[in-house]
């Protein structure tokens, strides 16, 4: 998958997500007197994002599988969006939070298809969760770009991710906090959308040797 194709596919999706996530939001989380983002401002940010993406995309490391390459280019887009927010003096943590909200609008759409397939195949909550997770491990989080080990689990699905090219990419860009605050943290909401919940104490982006995904299908204790 080449950079231009990813841009063509995702540009309208990201525009819709950015409008939903940014228009009307405070420009500064601590300074309400600075007002809120307008549609014109968000469209200008998006214009700059794709220009930065065009500059960064050619240097994105090549991965062997289509889904792997798509994820790497979406990581490049994430970095481009983040840099543009920083360029207009958005505080770093707030910029990560803002893009996380935008990214969720996109990730939610990606997660709907596995969820729909699972609902069509079974009414069992554990099986639905298993199907959804396995579909994502087939595309786009597929080997050999992603390396993972499955573990036995009585109440869900346990997977250790041992290699994540996206985490490696953000690390090389000195943006591991962006990876954790966006890509990694979206997994919790995604699992809830699939009818389960996620326990995870370690991530590769956080400096650990694995991402310890423990998907739970039983009722969560509050």
C-alpha positions, 0 to 999 in steps of 0.5 A: 500500500503506497502513501498516496493510496492511504491518503486517498482512502483516509483523507475524507475519514480523517477530515470527518473525524477531525471536524467531530473531535476538534471543532468547538474544542478549547484551543487551550485546556487551561485558557478558556479565554482563548476561545474554541477551534473553528471549522476554518481553523481545523480545515487549515490544520488538515491542509498542513497535516497532509503536506507534512505527511507527504514529506514524511511518508517516503521515509517510513520503514517498509513492512512486508504485509499490506496491513502492516504497511497501512498501519505504518502510514497511518502512524506517519499521519498521526505524527504529521497531525501531532506536529501540526498541533504542536506548531500552533502552540498546543501544549504537548499533553493536550495535543496528544489528548486531542489527537487521541479523540480524533483517532478514536473516531477513525479506529471506531469505524475500523472496529465495527466490521469485526464486531459485526462479523462476530455478532452474525456468527455467534451470540456467545460473548466470549466467542464474539470477543475471540472472533473480533480480536482474531480478525484484527490479528489477521488484518492489519495487526498481522505477522510477520510485521507484528510478532505475538504469542497466544496464551491460555485463558479461561475467561477471554483471550490473552496475547503478548505482542512482542514486536510492534512496528508502529511502536518502533516508528514512534520511538525513533521519532522521540514520540513514544508518549504519542503512541501510548496516548493515542494508538495504545490507549484506544485499545481499551475503548475498542475492547468495550465496543466488542463487548469485553474489557481489557487489562494491560499493564505493559506496552512496547511503546512504554518501554517494556518487552511486550504488550500484555493484552488480556481481553476479558469477556466476563462482566467487569467488576466495578 
